[in-house]
């Protein structure tokens, strides 16, 4: 019943898949383009290496977009001194890096990526002048990197009790008299107030603070949201997004343009399915044809107005602005200016009074008795703030677009061990299941506010983790029955057996077709089958249990930050295609028990067949047990050294 229910929901993805391209030549001149703010969020320099965060900042500053129309904001939720120091050092390095990229039309504008194997193609057949300038830039980058890494070794602690702090790192006033290629965008550091006695509100709180702070500084109508490890790989991403936001046929109801999350460190085998092929190459394109896809949390260009109202009713909360948006007259003025298409010029507003007001907007108490996090801004109802907020935007009538260009616009770092992969999935599973059983459930709340097909897609994401229950049953009951000679399926000679076999084979064949048609291989298909089974009985199961424990009051909501620091030993294992179970003890308990149970029952069942049981009756269970056993080989390999130890 669970399999049939989720299978029915997946049909919505196949109804009207869409693939899009853009023609940037149709855009207006640079001086006619709207402003774009870039929001980058970081929380802990020990789990999110500071050099990696600064590379993301540098790549955003170097976007192919008019400098006077671009602003980059870094939210430091850890309040770490090393992050503030690093962004100042990054700003100094940017003064030579950005002109170099523009002069030679470099596409890989993340310096770490450019000076690695990823940038080799751009360093061929250049002049001696280029080589000399590049060498100088490389020396500057190594100096910057070394300084930041030394600072991180000395001081990388997080301050959980601190006042708000906003600092302008680079003011666009400094661009006066500078040639266009050397101009830099506005760069701002924001550390919102954090008190142990006040709710933290996690990433949604950080993004809402950035919305307010940016409103009184640059006040751009659009925002690019990036994870701190997801750097800009194609500087034209902003202009590609504007092809949709400025299209008069779409713009009135268009909320955001979502790009896929693609990872530069995915190995050839991709044993943990880090590329998430099924989502980004199949399901997201399927949703794009029915009014818009899920918001992935990073790599999307959002219209700010969409967070403040419904299509063609964006000013509905401005009737009583102080009650809805808070008591900041400057922020309310910026909202009114945006609704009147009269964007405030940030260069005239970065006074001491503006910074003082920015600190007020980033305080813990500012949102009290307002509609922030409820009906305005990013929602606080779910820890998956962007995904849930995107869902609510679709419920309000907004649409979205999914763009998968040939050159990845954003590249990130995927998890390379079992623990981090499962912890990340458990966080997603818990958040999505919680939405599925809340008053915002896609199959009740959503279906009355959006199309049936779109609500089915959201229903799939909310309920797909109940595969864990079905897989748990299929991992226990048939095996025990096989051991004790109890037949569950029709005889292999029975016509009804053909029905079971057809469902199994056709399901596998459809998966194989989708993998091959999206550029994958047979090995990719097999790896996806295996990791799907592993994740179903571990992370998905624990995600469902997490929701149950929160519901009965045993556990409370907590934000699990994925570790983005790369361990060399783990990286070597990952590239060789070997599973790394280190640190994943909690997840290994059900997985190990199921694998050992299946192995024992298979051996016992085969002995029973040899001793005279009816092979025709037991063939289905034997084949299922053998299939699971073959999938479990890497897990058994991981268990053998542990048992011998």
Beta strands, then each sheet from edge to edge (+ up, - down):
strand 1: 36-42
strand 2: 70-76
strand 3: 165-170
strand 4: 186-191
strand 5: 222-227
strand 6: 231-232
strand 7: 254-259
strand 8: 262-263
strand 9: 300-303
strand 10: 399-403
strand 11: 410-412
sheet 1: 3+ 4- 2- 1- 5- 9+ 7- 10-
sheet 2: 6+ 11- 8-
end
